[in-house]
């Protein structure tokens, strides 16, 4: 069962990779909220950075950046997982 779920997740990932991305420069910034998610590894820590820009009538009216710092390899009961938080998927919820 877990192999079937992993296969489905891989298929979904590769199908999303094929979609054409549209750069912000080509989007209408007249009234929008731009959110950038990035991950940076520093030593044995991982920085999860979220940057937001709010555009209204063509002007950027607000900008904010937040950073959450975690261990690259958190300690858990499951010691067989050797992956780093740098490589985990990002899930985004828009409300």
C-alpha positions in Angstrom: 0.0 0.0 0.0 2.8 2.4 0.9 4.5 1.7 -2.5 1.3 2.6 -4.3 1.0 5.9 -2.4 4.7 6.6 -3.1 4.2 5.9 -6.8 1.1 8.2 -6.9 3.1 11.0 -5.2 6.0 10.6 -7.7 3.6 10.7 -10.6 1.9 13.8 -9.2 5.3 15.5 -8.6 6.5 14.9 -12.2 3.1 16.0 -13.7 3.4 19.3 -11.7 7.0 19.8 -12.9 5.8 19.8 -16.5 3.5 22.7 -16.0 4.8 26.0 -17.5 5.7 28.5 -14.8 4.9 32.1 -15.2 7.3 34.6 -13.8 6.1 37.5 -11.7 7.4 40.0 -14.2 4.8 38.8 -16.7 1.9 38.8 -14.2 -0.3 41.8 -13.6 1.0 43.3 -10.4 -1.7 45.9 -10.2 -3.3 44.3 -7.2 -1.8 41.0 -6.0 0.0 39.3 -3.2 3.4 37.7 -4.1 4.7 35.0 -1.8 8.1 33.4 -2.1 9.1 30.3 -0.2 12.8 29.4 0.0 15.0 27.0 1.9 18.6 27.6 2.8 20.9 25.1 4.5 23.4 26.7 6.9 25.7 24.1 8.6 23.5 21.8 10.6 20.5 24.2 10.4 17.8 24.8 7.7 16.3 28.2 7.2 12.7 28.2 5.9 12.2 31.7 4.5 8.8 33.2 3.6 8.7 36.6 1.8 5.5 38.5 1.0 5.0 41.5 -1.2 1.5 43.2 -1.4 0.8 45.2 -4.6 -2.2 47.6 -4.9 -2.8 49.8 -7.9 0.6 49.0 -9.2 2.4 50.1 -6.0 4.1 47.8 -3.5 2.4 48.8 -0.3 3.9 46.2 2.1 6.8 43.7 2.3 7.5 41.2 5.1 10.0 38.3 5.5 9.8 35.6 8.1 12.4 32.9 8.9 11.9 29.6 10.8 15.1 27.8 11.7 15.1 24.0 12.2 17.8 21.3 12.6 18.7 19.8 9.2 18.2 16.3 10.6 15.8 16.5 13.6 15.9 13.7 16.1 13.0 11.3 16.0 12.1 7.8 17.1 12.5 6.7 13.5 16.3 6.7 13.1 16.2 5.0 9.6 15.2 8.3 7.9 18.4 10.0 6.9 16.8 12.8 4.7 17.3 16.4 5.5 14.6 19.0 5.9 16.2 20.7 2.9 14.6 18.1 0.7 11.1 17.6 2.1 8.2 18.7 -0.1 6.5 22.1 0.4 2.7 22.1 0.8 0.9 25.4 0.4 -2.6 26.2 1.6 -4.4 29.3 0.2 -7.3 30.6 2.2 
